[in-house]
Amino acid sequence: MTLSQGRSYLAIPGPSVMPEAVLRAMHRTAPNIYDGELVEMTHGLIPDLKRVARTQGHVAIYICNGHGTWEAALANTVSPGDAVLVPATGRFGHGWAEMAKAMGIEARIIDFGRSSSVDPAQVEAALRADTEGRIKAVLATHVDTSTSILNDIPAIRAAIDAAGHPALLMADCVASLGCDVFEMDAWGVDVTITASQKGLMVPPGLGFVFFSDKAAAQRAGMDRVSPYWDWTARAAPQLYYQYFGGTAPTHHLYGLRVALDMIHEEGIEAVWTRHQRLAKAIWAACDVWSEGGALSLNVSNPAQRSCAVTSLRLADRRGADLRQWTEQTAGVLLGIGLGMSDEDDPNGEGYFRFGHMGHVNAHMVLGLLGVVEAGMAALQVPHGRGGTAAAATLLGAETMSR
Ligand SMILES: *Cc1c(COP(=O)(O)O)cnc(C)c1O
């Protein structure tokens, strides 16, 4: 028996749910790409993108996904033979390091495992040990979407400063921008990367690289930068096509325009608060369920948890069973576990994730939790009763206290 007819819900950590208004804006004929409305609209996107990243710096837009922005950030600032320091807290940190290695860059990885955030003291020590000054950038992942660990970017900045090291600080905010609190300029971040399909609520296909004057100066000192990834003309185009190194991603831009309007109409601080409150409701439900012993949150310290994605585990291999149940019986797709176990680990099928980024509200989260609770009951997974009710109580109380 299935109850999945009706609107399905993609509760995965990207691509995220697209607002109807974004979809409507994209459903139109192809525009004039030479002058007029599209060109004017594109100019207006730039300041509104910078407002989301909280920077007065520069931004380059690429037709790419998050992986493309990893490559773009490195291509503009680090030459083959130079080194980067990568404090990794999950699959995405390692992924950026692998990208660097494939570009001929030495990646010095500090592996913090899968359940705890970056220890800034170890970053400082690694930078102090770099007496030859080979490290050109520290590649920090703000939220590692595989483990759902939130890293303390200001603390990493402080570690770089304490070591007196000139390396750029880069932050991967693909999962966090427009979800978790992030302040590029106030936190001293030199390069911020993100993509369209998570907190920004637009389909996959646009990548964004924000950069500081210091990063621009490092770019200016490079011997050579591959032309498609070069951010110089994209961030300061003389001609319209230079924004995109070719034809504009016309329909994505219409979608992005509406998404940015939605973010700024709500207010970025309110967007952060919404994500925090919804995340706390999810954690409250998980705390109750975990009393049954079968379910566990990956990150035990709430201060180190992302408000956009939650990585979980069910004992044995029940995570995969639960994902199948919620999709087939209730129309809710949960995220797969990613990078949480070694390939030959039989418990790997226990991991799964909730995505709660972007266009997500209280009824979606309560629906998600109710479905998960129903699924655990149906599958006879031992769990503490009343998790969804605990989440509902918390959300209700929080709106009373404003
Ligand atoms: C999703 C994600 C990426 C990769 O983005 P793609 O669009 O899949 O290439 C990189 N870093 C983080 C933190 C992400 O969440």
The ligand as an SDF file (V2000), in Angstrom:
LIG
                    3D

 15 15  0  0  0  0  0  0  0  0999 V2000
   27.1480   19.9900   -2.9940 C   0  0  0  0  0  0  0  0  0  0  0  0
   28.5190   20.3750   -2.4990 C   0  0  0  0  0  0  0  0  0  0  0  0
   29.6430   20.4340   -3.3390 C   0  0  0  0  0  0  0  0  0  0  0  0
   29.6220   19.9740   -4.7570 C   0  0  0  0  0  0  0  0  0  0  0  0
   28.6990   20.5750   -5.5100 O   0  0  0  0  0  0  0  0  0  0  0  0
   28.3100   19.9320   -6.9430 P   0  0  0  0  0  0  0  0  0  0  0  0
   27.3550   20.9420   -7.4390 O   0  0  0  0  0  0  0  0  0  0  0  0
   27.7000   18.6110   -6.6590 O   0  0  0  0  0  0  0  0  0  0  0  0
   29.5390   19.8450   -7.7410 O   0  0  0  0  0  0  0  0  0  0  0  0
   30.8270   20.8710   -2.8090 C   0  0  0  0  0  0  0  0  0  0  0  0
   30.9370   21.2170   -1.5340 N   0  0  0  0  0  0  0  0  0  0  0  0
   29.8980   21.1410   -0.6730 C   0  0  0  0  0  0  0  0  0  0  0  0
   30.0920   21.5320    0.7400 C   0  0  0  0  0  0  0  0  0  0  0  0
   28.6650   20.7180   -1.1430 C   0  0  0  0  0  0  0  0  0  0  0  0
   27.6200   20.6410   -0.2990 O   0  0  0  0  0  0  0  0  0  0  0  0
  1  2  1  0
  2  3  1  0
  2 14  2  0
  3  4  1  0
  3 10  2  0
  4  5  1  0
  5  6  1  0
  6  7  2  0
  6  8  1  0
  6  9  1  0
 10 11  1  0
 11 12  2  0
 12 13  1  0
 12 14  1  0
 14 15  1  0
M  END
$$$$
